[in-house]
Amino acid sequence: MKTSTTPSWVIKQSYEQNLDVELNEISYGLLTLLSDEQVHIPKQERYTRLVRKISDNIGVQDGSSVSINFDPTYQTLFLHHITVYRDGKRIEKLNIKDFQTIRQESNAESYIYDGSLNAVVNLADIRNGDILDVSYTIKGSNSIHGNNFSGATVLNSYQPIGKINYYLISNTTLQYKTLNTDTKPKIGNYKGYTTYNWQSNLPEPTLIENNTPSWYLPYHHVFVSNYKSWGTVVNWALGIYNQDKQLSKALQTKVNNIKENFENEGDRILATLKFVQNEIRYLGLESGIGAYKPFSPNKVFKQRFGDCKDKSWLMVTMLRQMNIEAYPVLINTEYGEALNKFLPTPNAFDHVVVNVNDSSGNSLFYDPTNSNQFGYYKSIPFPNYGKGLIIKQGVSTLEQIDSNGKNNVEVYDIFDLLSVGGAATLKVMTLYKDGEADLMRSRYKSTSLSILRNDFKSYYDNLYNGVEVIEDPIFDDDSISNRLIVEEHYKINEIWQPMVGNEDNIAVDFVPYSILDVFISPDEKTRKSPFALYYPTYKKHRVTVKLPSRWGRAKDNTKISSKNFDFSMTSKMNSTRNILYLEYEYETKASYVKPEDFEDYYTKTKAVEQILSYYIYIPKSEAGTKSFSTDDPNFKNLASKVINILYWVFGSALVVIILLIVYMKWTNKKTDGTS
């Protein structure tokens, strides 16, 4: 870290100090007056200038801190200015001795260590109304990219911003692409180099709607790259994923053991996957070229740890030694569905997985960074990452990778209502399949039974009052078919609650809570951006209610379908056994709702809400009784009493009539015999 003057190639930008904006539209008390980024590609220098005005005292906290991230393995930081403007006066704040370099490792919780540093300073005497002007240059680029360059920026924000400037000096022709804007660059030259300049002044803020997919790109984006195609990126990656000339003795022995112990190709694939997933721990040391280039499979096998690219390349290498076709695949875990909107660049990816082509022609995808995955090799769940780039000679397009996991969950509730207004017991059996089984398996293996018991109880505490645990949860794990069953047993002391809208009644509400966990109902009828859904999701929830006595109910059989989901609900009553059966099913068909389909989605979700909750109620005066009956779905006490009286009167009269008939016949027969 050093100080220097602003590079001579930088074009100084002007800005307005007093913007005509609504103060209530400014977030965190900080208004950006100028965001300036300029890159001299041949010099490998990136200049940044940020000018912000503190518009409220809440902004003093963040406005007083300057933090600059850089990688010391190939970059050098040059500080130019830290200037405060207050009441027309200029106050210089730059003192390199005030800076501290901190190895923050923001991804350490994910076991990723990139070696980057944060140069941090906390400025003294910063006040509301101050304008802070900070500029610096970072020199150096990762040698793994050679002479290639790619970049991206946005030309607006979610709140008002004064001016955005993006300026590039390039010694090669750059492709460029904009998204959500038609802003064109000004193309010029500087000392024989081509320049590209995008600017926006007081751009219209982008309205961010709630529940948009993580991959959605709402802002005015600019993408630039000198990679001509995705095939160019593949060729770049082929030079990075180099096959070891010879496997180490230890790694070759492991490969031979798998070949000897498993004759079937599918079993070999599965055994290799399990070894890499469960016996090579996840740890990423990603400074410099380590952010892109995997370590040698021999080294990863020996040290028994590696990040996503290390583990994936080890798996690919092992499978190739068994003559099984396998390739690394570049993935973006957040923006995968929108990768086709990017220009070709290696920087579009943040993850590596594996593609395997078996001898039957099946193209399968695996994530070696997952663990405790079970099932047949063709049915191993793979996340919904969207698109990816297979690192294979001749590949020139992105691959759409559909998730093969159904994420099936089936819940079976058995309620035993001991009396009207009294307590109830609840037995729950939950069947997890595929990816959901993997998630639950990972949870119970990494968590103590007492914590799980408390977590499960807390879940039902949000649904009912007075929940007690009768038995600890029981886990039945069928790893071969990748199914996991969890059994729970509770007592609910206050399952009957005052009825909303009529507190003279008490009610029990039955809801398919497993569906509620993933069912997303919007508040607005229309929208301009995609609406995210839980996908893939399949939920079946069956509720069995043992009633204290007869309780009639008409049958229900309702189905609601849209382009994005299917929902069904059925109910029936077994009057002879006093049991109510409810069954719900919910399945999503897509990961998001398109804006043009949203009104239909809104209408269908509101229809689902009308039947999602099923309740029974009764007057408080009946609390504590053990017998009641009705054929009215809403049950009224008076009707019940009338029906019971009629049953008794009709039944008694019928008995008397039958006895009279029998008596008369007997009398007649006797008279005939004696005459």
C-alpha positions in Angstrom: 0.0 0.0 0.0 1.4 3.4 -1.1 0.4 6.9 -1.8 0.6 8.6 -5.3 -0.9 11.2 -7.5 -3.8 10.4 -9.8 -2.5 8.6 -12.9 -2.1 10.9 -15.9 -4.4 8.7 -18.1 -7.4 9.3 -15.8 -10.0 11.7 -17.0 -11.2 13.8 -14.1 -15.0 13.8 -13.6 -17.1 16.7 -12.4 -20.2 16.2 -10.2 -23.1 18.2 -8.7 -22.8 18.8 -4.9 -26.5 19.6 -4.4 -28.7 17.1 -6.2 -32.5 17.7 -6.6 -33.6 14.5 -5.0 -36.1 13.5 -2.3 -34.3 13.0 1.0 -36.7 10.3 2.0 -35.5 8.2 -1.0 -32.0 8.1 0.3 -31.0 5.0 2.3 -28.7 4.9 5.3 -28.2 8.6 5.2 -25.6 8.4 2.3 -26.1 10.0 -1.1 -23.7 9.0 -3.9 -22.7 12.0 -5.9 -20.2 10.3 -8.1 -19.2 6.7 -8.8 -16.2 6.7 -11.1 -14.4 3.6 -12.4 -11.6 3.8 -15.1 -9.4 1.0 -16.3 -6.2 1.1 -18.3 -6.2 -2.5 -19.5 -2.6 -2.6 -21.0 -1.2 -1.0 -17.8 -3.3 -3.3 -15.6 -4.5 -0.3 -13.6 -7.9 0.2 -12.2 -8.8 3.7 -10.8 -11.8 4.2 -8.5 -13.3 7.4 -7.1 -16.3 7.6 -4.9 -17.9 10.8 -3.7 -20.7 10.6 -1.1 -22.7 13.1 0.9 -23.9 12.5 4.4 -27.5 13.5 4.2 -28.5 12.4 7.7 -26.7 11.7 11.0 -27.3 8.0 10.5 -24.9 8.2 7.6 -22.0 9.3 9.8 -21.3 5.8 10.9 -20.7 4.3 7.5 -19.5 7.5 6.0 -16.6 7.7 8.4 -15.1 4.4 7.3 -13.1 3.6 4.2 -12.4 0.0 3.2 -10.5 -1.1 0.1 -10.1 -4.8 -0.8 -7.1 -6.1 -2.9 -5.1 -9.3 -3.3 -1.4 -8.6 -2.3 -0.2 -11.7 -4.2 -0.5 -9.8 -7.5 -1.9 -6.3 -6.7 -0.6 -3.1 -5.2 -2.8 -0.4 -3.7 -2.1 3.3 -4.4 -4.0 5.9 -2.4 -4.6 9.3 -4.0 -7.0 11.4 -2.0 -9.3 11.3 1.0 -10.9 14.8 1.0 -13.8 16.2 3.1 -15.8 19.2 1.9 -17.6 21.1 4.6 -19.2 24.5 4.3 -17.2 25.3 1.2 -13.9 24.3 2.8 -11.6 21.5 1.7 -10.1 19.3 4.5 -7.5 16.7 3.6 -7.8 13.4 5.5 -5.3 11.1 3.8 -2.7 9.8 6.2 -1.3 6.4 5.2 -0.2 5.8 8.8 -3.9 5.8 9.9 -4.6 2.8 7.6 -4.6 -0.8 8.8 -4.5 -3.9 6.6 -6.8 -6.6 7.8 -7.1 -10.2 6.5 -10.8 -10.3 6.8 -11.6 -13.6 5.0 -15.3 -12.9 4.6 -15.9 -16.4 3.3 -14.1 -18.2 6.1 -17.5 -19.5 7.4 -17.6 -21.4 4.1 -14.0 -22.7 4.5 -12.8 -20.4 1.7 -9.6 -18.4 2.3 -8.7 -16.1 -0.6 -5.8 -14.3 1.0 -7.1 -10.8 0.1 -6.5 -7.8 2.4 -8.8 -4.9 3.4 -7.1 -1.5 3.8 -9.2 0.1 6.5 -9.3 3.6 8.0 -11.8 5.2 10.4 -11.8 8.9 9.8 -12.0 11.4 12.7 -14.4 14.4 12.9 -16.9 13.4 10.2 -20.2 15.3 10.4 -23.7 15.3 9.0 -23.6 17.3 5.7 -20.0 16.5 4.9 -19.0 15.4 1.4 -16.4 12.7 1.3 -14.2 12.3 -1.8 -12.1 9.1 -1.9 -9.9 7.9 -4.8 -7.3 5.2 -5.3 -5.8 2.9 -8.0 -5.1 -0.9 -7.8 -2.3 -2.0 -10.1 -2.0 -5.6 -11.2 -4.2 -8.4 -12.5 -4.3 -12.1 -12.1 -1.8 -13.7 -14.4 -4.2 -16.7 -15.0 -6.1 -14.5 -17.5 -3.1 -13.6 -19.6 -4.0 -10.8 -22.0 -7.7 -11.3 -21.7 -10.0 -8.9 -20.1 -13.7 -8.8 -19.0 -15.6 -6.5 -16.8 -19.1 -5.3 -15.8 -20.8 -2.4 -14.0 -24.2 -1.0 -13.4 -25.4 2.5 -14.6 -28.1 3.0 -11.9 -29.0 2.0 -8.4 -32.1 1.3 -6.2 -31.8 4.8 -4.9 -30.9 8.2 -6.4 -27.3 8.6 -7.5 -25.7 11.7 -9.1 -23.4 10.4 -11.8 -21.9 7.1 -12.8 -18.8 6.9 -15.1 -17.2 3.8 -16.6 -14.2 4.4 -18.8 -11.9 1.7 -20.4 -8.7 2.0 -22.3 -8.1 -1.2 -24.3 -5.4 -2.5 -26.7 -7.9 -5.0 -28.1 -11.4 -4.8 -29.5 -13.9 -5.3 -26.8 -17.4 -6.8 -27.1 -20.0 -4.9 -25.1 -23.5 -5.5 -24.1 -26.1 -3.6 -22.1 -29.1 -5.0 -20.2 -32.3 -3.0 -19.2 -30.8 0.1 -20.9 -30.0 1.3 -24.4 -27.1 3.5 -23.3 -24.4 3.5 -25.9 -20.6 4.0 -25.2 -18.6 6.9 -26.6 -15.8 5.3 -28.5 -12.5 7.2 -28.9 -8.8 6.7 -28.7 -5.9 7.5 -26.3 -2.3 7.2 -27.5 -3.2 4.6 -30.1 -5.6 2.7 -27.8 -9.3 2.4 -28.2 -11.4 3.9 -25.4 -15.0 3.1 -24.3 -17.0 5.4 -22.1 -20.4 4.9 -20.5 -22.0 7.6 -18.4 -25.3 8.1 -16.7 -26.4 11.3 -14.9 -29.1 11.2 -12.2 -30.4 7.9 -13.6 -33.9 6.6 -12.7 -33.6 4.3 -9.7 -34.7 0.7 -10.2 -37.7 -0.4 -8.2 -36.8 -3.8 -6.6 -39.9 -5.9 -6.1 -39.9 -8.4 -3.3 -39.2 -12.1 -3.8 -37.3 -11.8 -7.1 -35.1 -14.8 -8.0 -31.4 -14.4 -7.0 -30.3 -14.6 -10.6 -32.6 -11.8 -11.8 -30.6 -8.7 -13.0 -32.8 -5.6 -12.5 -30.3 -2.8 -12.9 -28.9 -1.1 -16.0 -26.0 -3.4 -16.7 -23.0 -3.1 -18.9 -20.9 -6.2 -19.8 -17.5 -6.0 -21.6 -15.2 -8.8 -22.7 -12.6 -9.7 -25.3 -13.5 -13.4 -25.1 -15.1 -14.0 -28.4 -17.3 -16.9 -27.4 -18.0 -19.4 -24.6 -15.8 -21.8 -26.7 -12.9 -19.3 -26.1 -13.5 -19.6 -22.3 -13.6 -23.5 -22.7 -10.2 -23.4 -24.4 -8.8 -21.1 -21.7 -10.1 -23.6 -19.0 -8.7 -26.6 -20.9 -5.2 -25.1 -20.3 -5.9 -24.9 -16.6 -7.3 -28.4 -16.0 -4.2 -30.3 -17.0 -4.1 -34.0 -16.4 -1.3 -35.3 -14.2 1.2 -37.3 -16.3 1.2 -40.0 -13.7 -1.0 -40.6 -10.6 0.8 -41.1 -7.3 1.1 -44.6 -6.0 -1.4 -43.9 -3.3 -4.0 -42.4 -5.6 -3.6 -45.2 -8.2 -4.1 -47.7 -5.4 -7.3 -46.1 -4.4 -8.5 -46.1 -8.0 -7.6 -49.8 -8.4 -9.4 -50.7 -5.2 -12.6 -49.1 -6.5 -12.2 -51.0 -9.8 -11.7 -54.3 -8.0 -14.5 -53.9 -5.5 -17.1 -52.7 -7.9 -17.6 -54.3 -11.3 -20.6 -52.2 -12.4 -19.9 -48.9 -14.0 -22.6 -47.1 -12.0 -21.3 -48.5 -8.7 -17.8 -47.2 -9.6 -19.2 -43.8 -10.3 -21.1 -43.8 -7.0 -18.1 -45.1 -5.0 -15.8 -42.4 -6.4 -18.4 -39.7 -5.7 -18.8 -40.8 -2.1 -15.1 -40.9 -1.5 -14.5 -37.4 -2.8 -17.6 -36.0 -1.1 -17.1 -37.6 2.3 -13.3 -38.3 2.7 -11.9 -35.1 1.0 -12.9 -32.3 3.3 -13.9 -28.9 1.9 -11.3 -26.2 2.2 -10.4 -23.5 -0.3 -7.0 -21.7 -0.4 -7.8 -19.4 -3.3 -5.3 -16.5 -3.5 -3.8 -15.6 -6.8 -4.2 -18.2 -9.5 -5.5 -20.5 -6.9 -8.9 -18.8 -7.4 -9.1 -20.5 -10.8 -6.5 -23.3 -11.2 -7.0 -26.5 -9.2 -4.3 -28.2 -7.3 -2.9 -31.5 -8.5 -5.1 -34.5 -7.8 -2.1 -36.2 -6.3 -1.7 -33.3 -3.9 -5.4 -33.1 -3.1 -5.5 -36.8 -2.4 -2.5 -36.7 -0.1 -3.7 -33.6 1.9 -7.3 -34.9 1.9 -8.8 -31.4 1.5 -9.6 -29.1 -1.4 -12.2 -26.6 -2.7 -14.8 -27.2 -5.4 -12.4 -27.2 -8.3 -9.9 -29.4 -6.5 -12.5 -32.0 -5.5 -14.2 -31.9 -8.9 -10.9 -32.3 -10.8 -9.9 -35.2 -8.5 -13.2 -37.0 -9.2 -12.8 -36.4 -12.9 -9.2 -37.7 -12.9 -10.2 -40.9 -10.9 -13.1 -41.7 -13.2 -11.0 -41.2 -16.3 -8.5 -43.7 -15.0 -11.5 -46.2 -15.0 -12.3 -45.3 -18.6 -15.4 -43.4 -17.6 -16.0 -40.1 -19.5 -16.0 -37.2 -17.1 -15.5 -33.4 -17.3 -15.4 -30.4 -14.9 -18.3 -27.9 -15.3 -18.1 -24.2 -14.5 -21.2 -23.0 -12.6 -22.6 -19.8 -11.1 -24.5 -20.7 -7.9 -26.4 -17.4 -7.9 -26.8 -16.2 -11.5 -26.8 -19.6 -13.2 -30.2 -19.1 -14.8 -29.2 -15.8 -16.3 -25.7 -16.7 -17.6 -26.9 -16.4 -21.2 -27.3 -12.6 -20.5 -23.6 -12.3 -19.7 -20.8 -11.9 -22.2 -18.4 -14.9 -22.3 -15.9 -14.6 -19.4 -14.4 -17.0 -16.8 -15.4 -14.4 -14.2 -19.0 -15.4 -14.7 -18.5 -18.5 -12.6 -18.0 -19.1 -8.9 -18.3 -22.9 -8.6 -17.1 -26.2 -10.3 -19.0 -29.5 -10.5 -18.7 -32.7 -12.5 -20.4 -34.0 -15.6 -20.3 -37.8 -16.2 -21.4 -39.6 -19.4 -21.9 -43.3 -18.7 -21.8 -46.0 -21.3 -25.6 -46.0 -21.8 -25.4 -42.4 -22.9 -26.7 -40.8 -19.8 -25.4 -37.3 -19.0 -25.2 -37.0 -15.3 -24.1 -34.1 -13.0 -22.7 -34.3 -9.5 -21.5 -31.8 -6.9 -18.5 -33.2 -5.1 -18.7 -30.5 -2.4 -22.0 -32.0 -1.1 -21.8 -34.8 1.4 -23.9 -37.7 2.7 -25.7 -38.1 -0.6 -27.3 -41.5 -1.1 -29.3 -43.5 -3.7 -28.5 -45.0 -7.1 -25.9 -43.2 -9.2 -28.5 -42.1 -11.7 -30.7 -40.5 -9.0 -28.2 -38.6 -6.9 -29.9 -35.1 -6.4 -28.2 -32.2 -8.1 -29.0 -28.6 -7.2 -30.9 -26.3 -9.4 -27.9 -24.3 -10.7 -29.4 -23.4 -14.0 -26.8 -23.2 -16.8 -23.2 -24.3 -16.8 -20.2 -24.6 -19.1 -18.8 -28.1 -19.6 -15.0 -28.0 -20.0 -14.7 -30.3 -23.0 -13.0 -29.9 -26.3 -15.4 -28.6 -28.9 -18.0 -27.2 -26.4 -19.0 -23.6 -27.4 -22.4 -23.1 -25.7 -23.8 -23.1 -22.2 -25.6 -26.2 -21.0 -29.0 -26.0 -19.4 -28.8 -28.3 -16.4 -32.1 -29.4 -15.1 -32.3 -30.5 -11.4 -33.0 -34.2 -11.1 -34.1 -34.0 -7.5 -37.8 -33.9 -6.8 -37.4 -32.8 -3.2 -40.3 -35.0 -2.1 -41.7 -34.7 1.4 -44.7 -36.6 2.7 -46.2 -35.7 6.1 -48.7 -37.9 8.0 -50.3 -36.3 11.0 -52.6 -38.2 13.5 -54.5 -36.0 15.9 -56.4 -37.7 18.7 -58.9 -35.1 20.2 -59.5 -36.6 23.6 -62.5 -34.4 24.5 -64.2 -31.3 23.3 -62.2 -28.3 24.6 -59.6 -30.7 26.1 -56.1 -31.8 25.1 -55.0 -33.8 22.1 -52.1 -35.9 21.1 -50.3 -35.6 17.8 -48.2 -38.2 16.1 -46.2 -37.1 13.1 -44.4 -39.2 10.5 -42.4 -37.4 7.9 -41.0 -39.1 4.9 -38.1 -37.3 3.1 -36.9 -38.4 -0.3 -34.0 -37.5 -2.6 -32.5 -34.1 -1.9 -34.8 -33.5 1.1 -33.5 -36.8 2.6 -29.9 -35.6 2.1 -30.7 -32.3 3.8 -32.4 -33.9 6.8 -29.7 -36.5 7.0 -27.0 -33.9 7.2 -29.0 -32.0 9.8 -29.5 -34.9 12.2 -25.9 -36.2 11.8 -24.4 -32.8 12.7 -26.9 -31.9 15.5 -27.4 -33.4 18.9 -30.7 -35.2 19.7 -31.6 -32.7 22.4 -31.1 -29.7 20.1 -33.2 -31.4 17.4 -35.9 -32.2 19.9 -36.1 -28.5 21.0 -36.0 -27.3 17.3 -38.8 -29.6 16.4 -40.9 -28.6 19.4 -40.3 -24.9 18.6 -41.7 -25.5 15.2 -45.0 -26.8 16.7 -45.0 -24.1 19.3 -45.6 -21.7 16.5 -48.6 -23.7 15.5 -50.2 -24.7 18.8 -50.3 -23.7 22.4 -49.1 -25.9 25.2 -47.0 -28.4 23.3 -45.3 -31.1 25.2 -42.8 -33.7 23.9 -44.0 -37.3 24.6 -41.2 -39.1 22.9 -37.9 -38.0 21.4 -37.8 -38.0 17.6 -36.9 -41.3 15.9 -34.9 -41.4 12.7 -35.2 -44.3 10.3 -32.6 -43.9 7.5 -32.9 -46.0 4.3 -29.7 -44.9 2.5 -30.0 -47.4 -0.3 -33.3 -45.9 -1.6 -32.3 -42.5 -0.1 -35.4 -42.2 2.1 -35.5 -41.0 5.6 -38.4 -41.2 8.1 -38.7 -39.0 11.2 -41.3 -39.9 13.8 -42.5 -37.4 16.5 -45.0 -37.6 19.3 -46.5 -34.6 21.1 -49.3 -33.7 23.5 -51.1 -30.4 22.8 -52.8 -29.1 25.9 -54.5 -26.1 24.3 -55.4 -27.2 20.8 -58.9 -25.7 21.1 -58.8 -21.9 20.7 -61.4 -19.1 20.7 -62.8 -18.9 17.2 -61.8 -15.8 15.3 -64.9 -13.6 14.8 -67.0 -15.4 17.3 -65.4 -16.0 20.7 -68.5 -17.9 22.0 -67.1 -20.8 20.0 -63.9 -22.8 20.3 -62.2 -24.3 17.3 -59.4 -26.5 16.1 -57.5 -25.4 13.0 -55.8 -28.0 10.8 -53.4 -26.8 8.2 -50.8 -28.6 6.0 -47.9 -26.7 7.6 -45.3 -28.5 5.4 -47.0 -26.8 2.4 -47.2 -23.5 4.1 -43.4 -23.6 4.5 -43.0 -23.4 0.7 -46.2 -21.9 -0.5 -45.7 -18.3 -1.5 -48.7 -16.0 -1.8 -48.2 -12.5 -3.2 -49.8 -9.3 -2.0 -49.9 -7.6 -5.3 -51.9 -8.7 -8.4 -49.4 -7.5 -11.0 -45.6 -7.1 -11.2 -42.8 -6.3 -13.6 -40.2 -8.8 -12.5 -40.1 -12.6 -12.1 -41.5 -14.0 -8.8 -39.3 -16.7 -7.2 -40.8 -20.1 -6.2 -39.4 -23.0 -4.1 -38.3 -25.4 -6.8 -38.3 -28.3 -7.2 -40.9 -29.0 -4.5 -43.4 -31.8 -4.0 -45.3 -32.0 -0.8 -48.0 -34.4 0.3 -49.6 -33.7 3.7 -52.2 -36.1 5.1 -54.1 -35.3 8.4 -56.0 -37.9 10.3 -58.3 -36.6 13.1 -59.8 -38.9 15.7 -62.9 -37.2 16.9 -64.6 -37.7 20.3 -67.8 -38.7 18.6 -69.8 -38.5 15.4 -69.0 -35.4 13.4 -70.5 -35.3 9.9 -68.8 -33.5 7.0 -69.5 -33.3 3.3 -66.8 -34.6 1.0 -64.3 -32.2 -0.6 -62.3 -32.8 -3.7 -60.7 -29.7 -5.1 -57.9 -29.2 -7.6 -56.3 -26.0 -8.6 -53.8 -25.8 -11.4 -51.7 -23.0 -12.9 -48.7 -22.8 -15.2 -46.5 -22.8 -12.1 -48.0 -25.2 -9.6 -50.6 -27.9 -9.0 -52.6 -28.1 -5.7 -55.3 -30.5 -4.5 -57.3 -31.0 -1.4 -59.6 -33.8 -0.4 -61.6 -34.5 2.8 -63.8 -37.3 3.9 -65.4 -38.6 7.1 -65.6 -42.1 8.4 -68.8 -41.7 10.4 -68.6 -45.2 11.9 -65.2 -44.7 13.3 -65.5 -41.0 13.9 -62.3 -40.2 11.9 -61.8 -37.2 9.6 -59.3 -37.5 6.8 -57.7 -34.5 5.0 -55.1 -34.8 2.2 -53.2 -32.0 0.5 -50.7 -32.1 -2.4 -48.6 -29.3 -3.8 -46.1 -29.4 -6.6 -44.2 -26.5 -8.3 -43.7 -26.7 -12.1 -41.1 -24.0 -12.4 -38.6 -22.0 -10.3 -40.3 -18.7 -11.0 -43.4 -17.0 -12.3 -43.0 -14.9 -15.4 -44.6 -11.4 -15.2 -47.1 -12.2 -17.9 -48.3 -15.2 -15.9 -48.4 -13.5 -12.6 -52.0 -12.4 -12.5 -53.1 -16.0 -13.1 -50.7 -17.2 -10.3 -52.1 -14.5 -8.0 -55.7 -15.6 -8.6 -54.9 -19.3 -8.2 -53.0 -18.8 -4.9 -55.9 -16.8 -3.5 -58.1 -19.8 -4.4 -55.8 -22.1 -2.6 -55.8 -19.9 0.5 -59.5 -20.3 0.8 -59.2 -24.1 1.3 -55.7 -24.4 2.8 -57.0 -24.2 6.4 -59.6 -26.6 7.7 -61.3 -26.0 11.0 -64.0 -27.4 13.2 -65.8 -25.4 15.9 -68.3 -25.8 18.7 -69.8 -23.5 21.4 -67.7 -23.1 24.5 -70.6 -24.5 26.6 -69.9 -27.9 25.1 -66.3 -27.9 26.3 -65.5 -31.0 28.4 -68.2 -33.2 26.9 -67.2 -36.5 25.3 -70.1 -36.8 22.9 -71.5 -34.6 20.1 -72.7 -35.1 16.6 -73.7 -33.2 13.5 -74.2 -33.4 9.8 -73.6 -29.7 9.4 -70.0 -28.9 8.5 -70.0 -25.8 10.8 -71.8 -27.6 13.7 -74.2 -25.8 15.9 -75.0 -27.0 19.5 -78.8 -26.6 19.1 -78.9 -28.7 16.0 -76.9 -31.4 17.7 -79.3 -31.5 20.6 -82.4 -31.6 18.4 -80.9 -34.4 16.3 -80.0 -36.4 19.4 -83.5 -36.0 20.8 -85.1 -37.0 17.5 -82.8 -40.0 17.3 -84.0 -41.0 20.9 -87.7 -40.3 20.3 -87.7 -42.1 16.9 -85.7 -45.0 18.2 -87.9 -45.4 21.3 -91.1 -45.2 19.3 -89.8 -47.8 16.9 -89.0 -50.2 19.7 -92.6 -49.8 21.2 -94.2 -50.4 17.9 -92.2 -53.5 17.2 -93.0 -54.9 20.7 -96.8 -54.3 20.2 -96.7 -56.1 16.8 -94.9 -59.1 18.3 -97.3 -59.2 21.2 -100.4 -59.0 19.0 -99.1 -61.8 16.8 -98.3 -63.9 19.7 -101.8 -63.3 21.2 -103.5 -64.2 17.9 -101.6 -67.4 17.5 -102.5 -68.4 21.0 -106.3 -67.7 20.5 -106.2 -69.7 17.2 -104.7 -72.7 19.0 -107.4 -72.9 21.8 -110.6 -72.3 19.9 
